[in-house]
Structure formats: structure tokens, C-alpha cells
Amino acid sequence: MSNKILRIQEVTELTGLSRATIWRKERAGIFPIRKQLGLNSVGWLESDVQQWLTNLPNFKHHKEAL
């Protein structure tokens, strides 16, 4: 896995989550914690985000449930 730093736009594109949802999940301890890069910039390790995506549960929808 890569240790590239992802900025918020890349994280939202990769996960499909909004900024607010990422923030809520991060505060709840269910999303990787951002890294402080400078006074006004943060990022996430790509490997952390990819691992989070890999560990998401797979939900199967039955035709009857839709």
C-alpha cells in the first residue's frame, strides 16, 4: 500500500463520503484520523483510507427488501 498523503477532495472522491460525514466518522473513531501537515492543511494516509475501505462490511440486498 502507498503512504501517499490524500487531501480532503481526494478522500471524498475515493470514499464517496461528504466532508461532514468524514468529520463525523473521524470524531466517532470509525474513520482514519487526519494528519496535521501544516498550520492550515491536513491529509490522510492513502494506506489508512484504503484499509478502512477494505474493512467495510459487505451488505447484500435481496430483491424482496427493495
N, C-alpha and C positions, 0 to 999 in steps of 0.2 A: 504494500500500500504506500501511497505517496504521502509525504508530510508537507505538501504544498499548503499555503495559507489561503483559505477561501474568505472572501469578503461577503457581506450580507446579501448582495444581489446574486452571487453565485450559489450561496446556501439556499436562498428562496427558490431559485431555478432548479437546483438539484433535488430538493425535498418536496417542492410543490406547496410549501407552507408559507403563510404570510409572515412578515416581520413580527407582528404582535403575537402570533401563535408560537413562533420560535422563542420569543422572550418569555411567554408564559410557561412553555415546556422547560426551558432552561431554569427558570426560577423554581419550578416544581421538582427539578432534579431528574427529568426524563429526557433531556436533550443535552448534548455535549456543551460544556461551558466555554464561552468565548475566551480568547487570549487577548490581553491588552497589548497592542502593538506600538502605541504612542499615546500622547495626551488625548487625541480625538479620533483614534482609529482602533478597531478591534477586528479580529478574524477568528476563524475556526480551522483546526487542522483537518485537512481533507480526509485523513485516515479515521479520525474520530467520527466525522459525519457519515462516511461510508460504512463504518461498523454499526452505527446507530440504524442506518437504513437496512443493513443485513439482518439485524436482530429484531426488526419489526415483525409482529405476528402476521401470518397469512390468514386472511379471512376469506372463507368460501361462501359465496351467496348461492342459495338454492333458488331455483326458478319460482317456487311457491312463495318464498319470502319476499320476492319483489312484487 
